């Protein structure tokens, strides 16, 4: 291969490296929960979207002990941003006038559940990875026991990874997180909202000032060969120059 062709191949490989890294780095988000219905629940969540793979971790305190707590990512299919409801709800939101924010009333503002963060227990052992879309294997379940159960301390430490539809999850900053489960009139209601959180972008995955992460995509072997040969050519050229001036 001629020296000119080697220079061209190596230069192209170096130019592609930043783009390859950006494609390999997940987009990261965070969320901070606010209590709903005087639940006293607090906590945070971290999310990372890598193509169609979504990883979610939730850490919360103040939940009803020894109960399963459904938790979902909510949003509108048309991309309308979720609006976190204030508490106590205003009369236009509290349509049944009971002074509480019921599940349907909350969904009018944050959208229906798009992904159920299912699990087996408070350690975050999750069900098999599914599609993460309505009707898919990880579509929101109506069975409370599909979701994590907290222990006697009322703390939730959860982590799960899901395959999701990128058209629904490409911009999580328009979505919201919600944790359910409260006693209402001395009866445990697993659908009652206990905490909600807007999802905030942390890092677009392209590096920049916010850092990044993930694994770089390795360059093809031929590209590394070209760069090694280029390095050798550069060294040889410098040696020849030194020899001429000796």
Helices and strands as residue ranges (DSSP letters): H 3-24, E 27-35, E 42-50, E 53-61, E 71-74, H 103-110, E 113-116, G 144-146, E 156-163, H 166-169, G 172-174, E 176-184, E 187-203, G 208-210, H 221-244
